[in-house]
Amino acid sequence: MITIKVQDRDLKGISNAALRKQNFLPAVFYHHHEESIPLIVDKKELQKLISSHQSVFKLSNGKMAILKSMDRDVYGTLIHLNF
């Protein structure tokens, strides 16, 4: 099973646009009966995730996750992930 490195994201810190310029993507981990967890994913890690063709991943924070959606802008560029 592939482990994807993630970092916790401070919602009052750096903007999502600034994250994207630094080759990171904002993401959210949703879990039944728990609060959602805002995350940051390195684009290199995202490539590992996409090329693996797996549906279940382990996040570096210890959570198991399924990639639910990848949001894109009008140009097709990835802008957000939902686990």
N, C-alpha and C positions, 0 to 999 in steps of 0.2 A: 504494500500500500504506500502511496506517495504521501509525503508530508510537505505541506505548503507553509512556508514561513510567512507569518503575519505579524503585524504590530498593532497595538491598541491605538485608536485615533482619538485625539482630543477634539471634541466638536467646537470648542471655543478657540482653537489654535489656528493652524494654517488652513487656508481655504482649499477646497477641492481642486480648483483650477491650478493653484500653486503646486499641489501634490502631483498632478498630472505632468506639469512641466519638469518635475524632478524624477520622472519615470516611475511614479507610483500610481496606483488606482485606489480610490476609496471603495470600501466594501462594507457590507453589514451581514452579521451572522444572526439569524433568527432561530429561536429555539422555543418549542412548545412550553408554555407556562413559565418562561423566563424572559427577562428584558433583553432586547436586541443589543448586540455588541458592535459598535462601529470599529472598523479595522482599516489597515493600510496593507496593500499587497504590492510587492515589487513586480514590475512588468516582466522581469526575467522569470519570476516564480509563476506568473500567469502563463507564460509560454510552456513551462513544464506541465502545468495543469492541463492545458489544451491538448498538447501532443500525447498525453498519456492515454486518452480515450477511456478514462475511468470515470465512474459516476460518484464514487464515495472517496473522500479524502480525509486525511488527518491534518488538522491545523496545528501549527507550532505551539498554540496555547493549550493543547491537549484535547480540544473538541473534535468530534467527528462531524463531517459536513458533506452536504450534497450541493453542488453548484446549481442553484435554482434558476438564475438568469444573469445574462450579461447585457447591460444596457449600452447602446451605441448612440452617437450623435448622428446628424443627418448625413455626414460624410462616411459613416461606417466605422469610425474610430471608437474603441471601447472607452467608456467613461465611468462605469460603475459595475460592481459585482454584488450579487446577493447569494448568500449561502444559507 
